[in-house]
Amino acid sequence: MSILNTHLATALVALALSPLSPTLISSVARAEATKSTFQRLSPEDGLGDVEFKHLEINAKGQYVAVTRSQVYVGSTIDGSLRKIYDNRRTGFVLVEDDRQYVDDHWYALTFERIGTRMALNDNGDFVILSNSNIWVGNVAGDSLRNAFEGDNHQFYAVGLNQAGQYLAVSNRTLFGGNVSDAAARVLASDVPGTFGTVTIQASSGNWYVEDGETHMALNEAGQYVAASSRALFVGNVVGGEAEKLYEEARVGFRHVAIDSSGRYVAVSVKNVFGGTVSP
């Protein structure tokens, strides 16, 4: 055997007999820990007659999954899944529809807005909207609490910050509160125009659907900006009523946004606006 081969064989034997270094073991452990995985959290045959419509997850791996009338909570860390609410009369899905008469026939369009009626923060607090209710809860809990109920409301969207403060809009009313509060508060009512986020128009057999408008924004300090189609409001969730800063019949607000210091921007069909919310 050559000198080179003899040294190589000796080295291989020494490596085989010696324990793995801590660095190598740590690298192997990290590789196993970061390996991608996939698992079913629900039963093998599913959850029965359900159809999920909303889903939110936070930085701790806690999640809330909502069907038309049921609420499930769980954790991606321990693989848990629990149903904490089930009521067939509750409508967690925003449904818009319209009809038009064409060639001696009525034609209908039904549009479901998915994902806008729920918010979850990193503390496990969440807010869910139904057609006429505001529901609050926590992933660690076993039930929902009704923070508001009103027959004349059609809720559209909700925002929630890490302090548990939330902002919600119905067709013509702005609500605010904290998940720890007994009830939500009305911040503005009978607003000019509507906070509606879905537009459906029908003409001559054609349908036009516009979705995705953001008519409210909330920051971590509780400051907010909210715009109906005709007016803009600002305020703080922990304060009193909203302050109306602007109104114009044909402005057509589409989106609003606010930063951490209370500076906001709003866009209408043809204009851009900006300002500051007082502390």
C-alpha atoms as a printed R data frame, in Angstrom:
    type eleno elety resid chain resno       x      y       z
1   ATOM     1    CA   MET     A     1   0.000  0.000   0.000
2   ATOM     2    CA   SER     A     2   1.320  3.447  -0.854
3   ATOM     3    CA   ILE     A     3   2.153  5.997   1.813
4   ATOM     4    CA   LEU     A     4  -0.757  8.222   0.580
5   ATOM     5    CA   ASN     A     5  -3.298  5.404   0.785
6   ATOM     6    CA   THR     A     6  -2.008  4.397   4.220
7   ATOM     7    CA   HIS     A     7  -2.515  7.930   5.577
8   ATOM     8    CA   LEU     A     8  -5.994  8.160   4.007
9   ATOM     9    CA   ALA     A     9  -7.076  4.844   5.518
10  ATOM    10    CA   THR     A    10  -5.795  5.886   8.920
11  ATOM    11    CA   ALA     A    11  -7.678  9.163   8.726
12  ATOM    12    CA   LEU     A    12 -10.936  7.442   7.760
13  ATOM    13    CA   VAL     A    13 -10.619  4.955  10.638
14  ATOM    14    CA   ALA     A    14  -9.931  7.770  13.097
15  ATOM    15    CA   LEU     A    15 -12.970  9.707  11.857
16  ATOM    16    CA   ALA     A    16 -15.195  6.647  12.127
17  ATOM    17    CA   LEU     A    17 -14.080  5.910  15.692
18  ATOM    18    CA   SER     A    18 -14.193  9.503  16.978
19  ATOM    19    CA   PRO     A    19 -17.433 11.124  18.250
20  ATOM    20    CA   LEU     A    20 -19.052 13.774  16.065
21  ATOM    21    CA   SER     A    21 -18.027 17.299  16.912
22  ATOM    22    CA   PRO     A    22 -20.601 19.535  18.686
23  ATOM    23    CA   THR     A    23 -20.603 21.850  15.675
24  ATOM    24    CA   LEU     A    24 -21.507 19.038  13.308
25  ATOM    25    CA   ILE     A    25 -24.214 17.718  15.643
26  ATOM    26    CA   SER     A    26 -25.676 21.222  15.977
27  ATOM    27    CA   SER     A    27 -25.741 21.628  12.199
28  ATOM    28    CA   VAL     A    28 -27.581 18.318  11.782
29  ATOM    29    CA   ALA     A    29 -30.085 19.253  14.487
30  ATOM    30    CA   ARG     A    30 -30.769 22.621  12.845
31  ATOM    31    CA   ALA     A    31 -31.276 20.952   9.486
32  ATOM    32    CA   GLU     A    32 -33.833 18.578  10.999
33  ATOM    33    CA   ALA     A    33 -35.573 21.396  12.893
34  ATOM    34    CA   THR     A    34 -35.915 23.592   9.797
35  ATOM    35    CA   LYS     A    35 -37.113 20.820   7.533
36  ATOM    36    CA   SER     A    36 -40.407 21.694   5.816
37  ATOM    37    CA   THR     A    37 -43.409 19.768   7.101
38  ATOM    38    CA   PHE     A    38 -47.062 19.223   6.257
39  ATOM    39    CA   GLN     A    39 -49.822 17.822   8.438
40  ATOM    40    CA   ARG     A    40 -53.600 17.682   8.592
41  ATOM    41    CA   LEU     A    41 -54.969 19.533  11.626
42  ATOM    42    CA   SER     A    42 -58.594 18.541  11.016
43  ATOM    43    CA   PRO     A    43 -59.898 14.945  11.165
44  ATOM    44    CA   GLU     A    44 -59.105 12.634   8.261
45  ATOM    45    CA   ASP     A    45 -62.653 12.891   6.859
46  ATOM    46    CA   GLY     A    46 -62.853 16.689   7.344
47  ATOM    47    CA   LEU     A    47 -65.144 18.707   9.578
48  ATOM    48    CA   GLY     A    48 -68.449 17.821   8.002
49  ATOM    49    CA   ASP     A    49 -70.767 20.277   6.314
50  ATOM    50    CA   VAL     A    50 -68.564 23.379   6.525
51  ATOM    51    CA   GLU     A    51 -67.000 25.822   4.086
52  ATOM    52    CA   PHE     A    52 -64.223 28.033   5.428
53  ATOM    53    CA   LYS     A    53 -64.393 31.710   4.465
54  ATOM    54    CA   HIS     A    54 -61.909 33.596   6.694
55  ATOM    55    CA   LEU     A    55 -58.482 32.779   8.148
56  ATOM    56    CA   GLU     A    56 -56.003 34.773  10.253
57  ATOM    57    CA   ILE     A    57 -52.762 33.711  11.985
58  ATOM    58    CA   ASN     A    58 -50.540 35.657  14.395
59  ATOM    59    CA   ALA     A    59 -46.828 35.694  15.204
60  ATOM    60    CA   LYS     A    60 -47.286 33.000  17.873
61  ATOM    61    CA   GLY     A    61 -48.786 30.498  15.451
62  ATOM    62    CA   GLN     A    62 -52.298 30.950  16.846
63  ATOM    63    CA   TYR     A    63 -55.019 31.038  14.235
64  ATOM    64    CA   VAL     A    64 -58.744 31.616  13.786
65  ATOM    65    CA   ALA     A    65 -60.659 29.951  10.956
66  ATOM    66    CA   VAL     A    66 -64.258 30.937  10.252
67  ATOM    67    CA   THR     A    67 -67.007 29.375   8.150
68  ATOM    68    CA   ARG     A    68 -70.362 30.981   7.408
69  ATOM    69    CA   SER     A    69 -71.570 30.296  10.948
70  ATOM    70    CA   GLN     A    70 -68.780 28.568  12.895
71  ATOM    71    CA   VAL     A    71 -65.538 29.661  14.537
72  ATOM    72    CA   TYR     A    72 -62.505 27.394  15.036
73  ATOM    73    CA   VAL     A    73 -59.307 28.296  16.889
74  ATOM    74    CA   GLY     A    74 -56.002 26.494  17.257
75  ATOM    75    CA   SER     A    75 -52.222 26.562  17.143
76  ATOM    76    CA   THR     A    76 -49.789 25.503  14.457
77  ATOM    77    CA   ILE     A    77 -47.228 24.759  17.180
78  ATOM    78    CA   ASP     A    78 -49.149 22.050  19.053
79  ATOM    79    CA   GLY     A    79 -51.492 21.131  16.186
80  ATOM    80    CA   SER     A    80 -54.624 21.946  18.176
81  ATOM    81    CA   LEU     A    81 -58.006 22.715  16.617
82  ATOM    82    CA   ARG     A    82 -61.144 23.602  18.587
83  ATOM    83    CA   LYS     A    83 -64.639 24.752  17.619
84  ATOM    84    CA   ILE     A    84 -65.780 27.535  19.947
85  ATOM    85    CA   TYR     A    85 -68.905 28.791  18.164
86  ATOM    86    CA   ASP     A    86 -71.642 27.262  16.016
87  ATOM    87    CA   ASN     A    87 -74.913 28.987  15.166
88  ATOM    88    CA   ARG     A    88 -76.600 28.527  11.792
89  ATOM    89    CA   ARG     A    89 -78.387 31.864  12.143
90  ATOM    90    CA   THR     A    90 -75.110 33.794  12.259
91  ATOM    91    CA   GLY     A    91 -73.755 35.104   8.977
92  ATOM    92    CA   PHE     A    92 -70.003 35.746   9.078
93  ATOM    93    CA   VAL     A    93 -69.820 36.252   5.302
94  ATOM    94    CA   LEU     A    94 -70.622 39.549   3.596
95  ATOM    95    CA   VAL     A    95 -72.953 38.883   0.677
96  ATOM    96    CA   GLU     A    96 -73.835 41.515  -1.925
97  ATOM    97    CA   ASP     A    97 -76.244 40.935  -4.786
98  ATOM    98    CA   ASP     A    98 -77.979 42.704  -7.633
99  ATOM    99    CA   ARG     A    99 -80.539 41.907 -10.334
100 ATOM   100    CA   GLN     A   100 -81.170 43.171 -13.837
101 ATOM   101    CA   TYR     A   101 -83.925 42.627 -16.395
102 ATOM   102    CA   VAL     A   102 -82.669 41.651 -19.854
103 ATOM   103    CA   ASP     A   103 -84.682 40.219 -22.775
104 ATOM   104    CA   ASP     A   104 -87.758 39.449 -20.683
105 ATOM   105    CA   HIS     A   105 -85.723 37.658 -17.989
106 ATOM   106    CA   TRP     A   106 -84.407 38.550 -14.562
107 ATOM   107    CA   TYR     A   107 -80.714 37.788 -13.963
108 ATOM   108    CA   ALA     A   108 -79.119 37.822 -10.516
109 ATOM   109    CA   LEU     A   109 -75.514 38.067  -9.330
110 ATOM   110    CA   THR     A   110 -74.422 37.114  -5.811
111 ATOM   111    CA   PHE     A   111 -70.990 38.236  -4.611
112 ATOM   112    CA   GLU     A   112 -69.274 37.066  -1.414
113 ATOM   113    CA   ARG     A   113 -66.587 39.213   0.203
114 ATOM   114    CA   ILE     A   114 -64.130 36.880   1.956
115 ATOM   115    CA   GLY     A   115 -61.464 37.827   4.497
116 ATOM   116    CA   THR     A   116 -62.535 41.330   5.587
117 ATOM   117    CA   ARG     A   117 -64.759 40.484   8.553
118 ATOM   118    CA   MET     A   118 -62.074 39.233  10.929
119 ATOM   119    CA   ALA     A   119 -58.903 40.494  12.633
120 ATOM   120    CA   LEU     A   120 -56.431 38.782  15.010
121 ATOM   121    CA   ASN     A   121 -53.508 40.216  16.988
122 ATOM   122    CA   ASP     A   122 -50.389 38.629  18.489
123 ATOM   123    CA   ASN     A   123 -51.990 38.361  21.933
124 ATOM   124    CA   GLY     A   124 -54.636 36.019  20.558
125 ATOM   125    CA   ASP     A   125 -57.379 38.654  20.698
126 ATOM   126    CA   PHE     A   126 -59.730 38.648  17.737
127 ATOM   127    CA   VAL     A   127 -62.782 40.452  16.386
128 ATOM   128    CA   ILE     A   128 -65.273 38.874  13.990
129 ATOM   129    CA   LEU     A   129 -68.159 40.622  12.259
130 ATOM   130    CA   SER     A   130 -71.430 39.039  11.271
131 ATOM   131    CA   ASN     A   131 -74.215 40.766   9.352
132 ATOM   132    CA   SER     A   132 -75.396 42.814  12.332
133 ATOM   133    CA   ASN     A   133 -73.051 41.899  15.209
134 ATOM   134    CA   ILE     A   134 -69.543 42.551  16.512
135 ATOM   135    CA   TRP     A   135 -68.050 39.490  18.226
136 ATOM   136    CA   VAL     A   136 -64.848 39.468  20.295
137 ATOM   137    CA   GLY     A   137 -62.792 36.701  21.864
138 ATOM   138    CA   ASN     A   138 -59.369 35.192  22.465
139 ATOM   139    CA   VAL     A   139 -57.797 32.078  20.963
140 ATOM   140    CA   ALA     A   140 -57.220 30.715  24.470
141 ATOM   141    CA   GLY     A   141 -60.922 31.019  25.311
142 ATOM   142    CA   ASP     A   142 -63.876 28.747  24.658
143 ATOM   143    CA   SER     A   143 -66.533 31.170  23.417
144 ATOM   144    CA   LEU     A   144 -67.353 34.454  21.681
145 ATOM   145    CA   ARG     A   145 -68.744 37.547  23.341
146 ATOM   146    CA   ASN     A   146 -71.261 39.786  21.601
147 ATOM   147    CA   ALA     A   147 -69.977 43.380  21.776
148 ATOM   148    CA   PHE     A   148 -72.718 44.868  19.594
149 ATOM   149    CA   GLU     A   149 -75.979 43.830  17.975
150 ATOM   150    CA   GLY     A   150 -78.126 45.929  15.661
151 ATOM   151    CA   ASP     A   151 -80.630 44.915  12.992
152 ATOM   152    CA   ASN     A   152 -80.073 47.975  10.793
153 ATOM   153    CA   HIS     A   153 -76.390 47.346  10.138
154 ATOM   154    CA   GLN     A   154 -74.445 45.564   7.402
155 ATOM   155    CA   PHE     A   155 -70.870 45.200   8.626
156 ATOM   156    CA   TYR     A   156 -68.073 45.409   6.078
157 ATOM   157    CA   ALA     A   157 -64.610 45.404   7.666
158 ATOM   158    CA   VAL     A   158 -62.677 45.492  10.930
159 ATOM   159    CA   GLY     A   159 -59.157 46.439  12.053
160 ATOM   160    CA   LEU     A   160 -57.385 45.463  15.294
161 ATOM   161    CA   ASN     A   161 -54.101 46.571  16.878
162 ATOM   162    CA   GLN     A   162 -51.815 44.839  19.380
163 ATOM   163    CA   ALA     A   163 -53.392 46.699  22.318
164 ATOM   164    CA   GLY     A   164 -56.756 45.097  21.550
165 ATOM   165    CA   GLN     A   165 -58.299 48.278  20.169
166 ATOM   166    CA   TYR     A   166 -60.505 47.764  17.135
167 ATOM   167    CA   LEU     A   167 -62.313 49.779  14.485
168 ATOM   168    CA   ALA     A   168 -65.272 48.462  12.497
169 ATOM   169    CA   VAL     A   169 -67.480 49.905   9.780
170 ATOM   170    CA   SER     A   170 -71.003 49.021   8.776
171 ATOM   171    CA   ASN     A   171 -72.916 50.634   5.918
172 ATOM   172    CA   ARG     A   172 -73.241 54.087   7.536
173 ATOM   173    CA   THR     A   173 -71.812 53.692  11.049
174 ATOM   174    CA   LEU     A   174 -68.290 53.699  12.501
175 ATOM   175    CA   PHE     A   175 -67.643 51.667  15.668
176 ATOM   176    CA   GLY     A   176 -64.677 51.420  18.018
177 ATOM   177    CA   GLY     A   177 -63.712 49.621  21.185
178 ATOM   178    CA   ASN     A   178 -61.355 47.266  22.943
179 ATOM   179    CA   VAL     A   179 -61.755 43.499  23.143
180 ATOM   180    CA   SER     A   180 -61.754 43.923  26.934
181 ATOM   181    CA   ASP     A   181 -64.676 46.379  26.812
182 ATOM   182    CA   ALA     A   182 -68.192 45.210  27.555
183 ATOM   183    CA   ALA     A   183 -69.528 46.772  24.363
184 ATOM   184    CA   ALA     A   184 -68.460 48.600  21.217
185 ATOM   185    CA   ARG     A   185 -69.014 52.348  20.964
186 ATOM   186    CA   VAL     A   186 -70.518 54.303  18.085
187 ATOM   187    CA   LEU     A   187 -67.951 56.825  16.836
188 ATOM   188    CA   ALA     A   188 -69.981 58.188  13.901
189 ATOM   189    CA   SER     A   189 -73.461 57.373  12.632
190 ATOM   190    CA   ASP     A   190 -75.650 58.278   9.661
191 ATOM   191    CA   VAL     A   191 -72.534 59.311   7.767
192 ATOM   192    CA   PRO     A   192 -72.864 60.917   4.339
193 ATOM   193    CA   GLY     A   193 -72.564 58.204   1.720
194 ATOM   194    CA   THR     A   194 -71.588 54.682   2.763
195 ATOM   195    CA   PHE     A   195 -68.592 52.729   4.069
196 ATOM   196    CA   GLY     A   196 -69.470 49.966   1.610
197 ATOM   197    CA   THR     A   197 -66.474 48.212   0.070
198 ATOM   198    CA   VAL     A   198 -68.169 46.398  -2.806
199 ATOM   199    CA   THR     A   199 -69.723 47.945  -5.903
200 ATOM   200    CA   ILE     A   200 -71.998 45.919  -8.191
201 ATOM   201    CA   GLN     A   201 -73.500 47.512 -11.289
202 ATOM   202    CA   ALA     A   202 -75.617 45.913 -13.998
203 ATOM   203    CA   SER     A   203 -76.422 47.230 -17.453
204 ATOM   204    CA   SER     A   204 -77.600 45.688 -20.728
205 ATOM   205    CA   GLY     A   205 -76.738 42.150 -19.724
206 ATOM   206    CA   ASN     A   206 -73.278 43.042 -18.379
207 ATOM   207    CA   TRP     A   207 -72.036 42.977 -14.805
208 ATOM   208    CA   TYR     A   208 -69.452 45.289 -13.254
209 ATOM   209    CA   VAL     A   209 -68.005 44.302  -9.857
210 ATOM   210    CA   GLU     A   210 -65.410 46.347  -7.981
211 ATOM   211    CA   ASP     A   211 -63.913 45.041  -4.764
212 ATOM   212    CA   GLY     A   212 -61.036 45.715  -2.380
213 ATOM   213    CA   GLU     A   213 -61.615 49.283  -1.215
214 ATOM   214    CA   THR     A   214 -60.197 50.119   2.231
215 ATOM   215    CA   HIS     A   215 -62.383 52.672   3.966
216 ATOM   216    CA   MET     A   216 -60.676 52.630   7.373
217 ATOM   217    CA   ALA     A   217 -57.187 52.353   8.905
218 ATOM   218    CA   LEU     A   218 -56.029 52.028  12.521
219 ATOM   219    CA   ASN     A   219 -52.537 52.362  14.021
220 ATOM   220    CA   GLU     A   220 -50.986 51.001  17.230
221 ATOM   221    CA   ALA     A   221 -51.693 54.245  19.122
222 ATOM   222    CA   GLY     A   222 -55.427 53.880  18.493
223 ATOM   223    CA   GLN     A   223 -55.490 56.723  15.957
224 ATOM   224    CA   TYR     A   224 -57.641 56.112  12.913
225 ATOM   225    CA   VAL     A   225 -58.882 57.521   9.638
226 ATOM   226    CA   ALA     A   226 -62.142 56.396   8.062
227 ATOM   227    CA   ALA     A   227 -63.737 57.544   4.836
228 ATOM   228    CA   SER     A   228 -67.227 56.945   3.550
229 ATOM   229    CA   SER     A   229 -67.871 57.531  -0.124
230 ATOM   230    CA   ARG     A   230 -68.543 61.224   0.622
231 ATOM   231    CA   ALA     A   231 -66.815 62.196   3.905
232 ATOM   232    CA   LEU     A   232 -63.586 61.681   5.871
233 ATOM   233    CA   PHE     A   233 -63.381 61.143   9.639
234 ATOM   234    CA   VAL     A   234 -60.470 60.921  12.095
235 ATOM   235    CA   GLY     A   235 -60.102 60.246  15.799
236 ATOM   236    CA   ASN     A   236 -58.780 57.932  18.482
237 ATOM   237    CA   VAL     A   237 -60.512 54.743  19.561
238 ATOM   238    CA   VAL     A   238 -60.049 55.636  23.231
239 ATOM   239    CA   GLY     A   239 -61.437 59.140  22.681
240 ATOM   240    CA   GLY     A   240 -64.895 60.452  21.945
241 ATOM   241    CA   GLU     A   241 -66.814 60.748  18.706
242 ATOM   242    CA   ALA     A   242 -65.061 60.884  15.364
243 ATOM   243    CA   GLU     A   243 -64.231 64.269  13.881
244 ATOM   244    CA   LYS     A   244 -65.476 64.915  10.347
245 ATOM   245    CA   LEU     A   245 -62.799 66.844   8.459
246 ATOM   246    CA   TYR     A   246 -64.176 66.836   4.931
247 ATOM   247    CA   GLU     A   247 -67.399 66.231   3.007
248 ATOM   248    CA   GLU     A   248 -68.178 66.519  -0.684
249 ATOM   249    CA   ALA     A   249 -71.016 64.780  -2.469
250 ATOM   250    CA   ARG     A   250 -69.068 63.475  -5.460
251 ATOM   251    CA   VAL     A   251 -65.596 62.902  -3.989
252 ATOM   252    CA   GLY     A   252 -65.806 59.095  -4.049
253 ATOM   253    CA   PHE     A   253 -63.228 57.996  -1.455
254 ATOM   254    CA   ARG     A   254 -61.652 54.605  -2.256
255 ATOM   255    CA   HIS     A   255 -58.727 53.969   0.114
256 ATOM   256    CA   VAL     A   256 -57.214 55.336   3.334
257 ATOM   257    CA   ALA     A   257 -53.942 54.564   5.160
258 ATOM   258    CA   ILE     A   258 -52.305 55.801   8.368
259 ATOM   259    CA   ASP     A   259 -48.770 55.540   9.743
260 ATOM   260    CA   SER     A   260 -47.544 55.027  13.316
261 ATOM   261    CA   SER     A   261 -47.364 58.762  14.048
262 ATOM   262    CA   GLY     A   262 -50.900 59.561  12.903
263 ATOM   263    CA   ARG     A   263 -50.127 60.881   9.437
264 ATOM   264    CA   TYR     A   264 -52.673 59.657   6.909
265 ATOM   265    CA   VAL     A   265 -53.329 59.562   3.183
266 ATOM   266    CA   ALA     A   266 -56.661 59.121   1.430
267 ATOM   267    CA   VAL     A   267 -57.429 58.671  -2.252
268 ATOM   268    CA   SER     A   268 -60.682 59.264  -4.042
269 ATOM   269    CA   VAL     A   269 -61.496 58.589  -7.666
270 ATOM   270    CA   LYS     A   270 -59.344 61.477  -8.917
271 ATOM   271    CA   ASN     A   271 -57.643 63.060  -5.895
272 ATOM   272    CA   VAL     A   272 -55.099 62.430  -3.139
273 ATOM   273    CA   PHE     A   273 -55.558 63.926   0.326
274 ATOM   274    CA   GLY     A   274 -53.425 63.914   3.458
275 ATOM   275    CA   GLY     A   275 -53.276 65.130   7.018
276 ATOM   276    CA   THR     A   276 -52.540 64.319  10.636
277 ATOM   277    CA   VAL     A   277 -54.672 62.858  13.426
278 ATOM   278    CA   SER     A   278 -54.232 64.618  16.754
279 ATOM   279    CA   PRO     A   279 -52.830 62.448  19.592
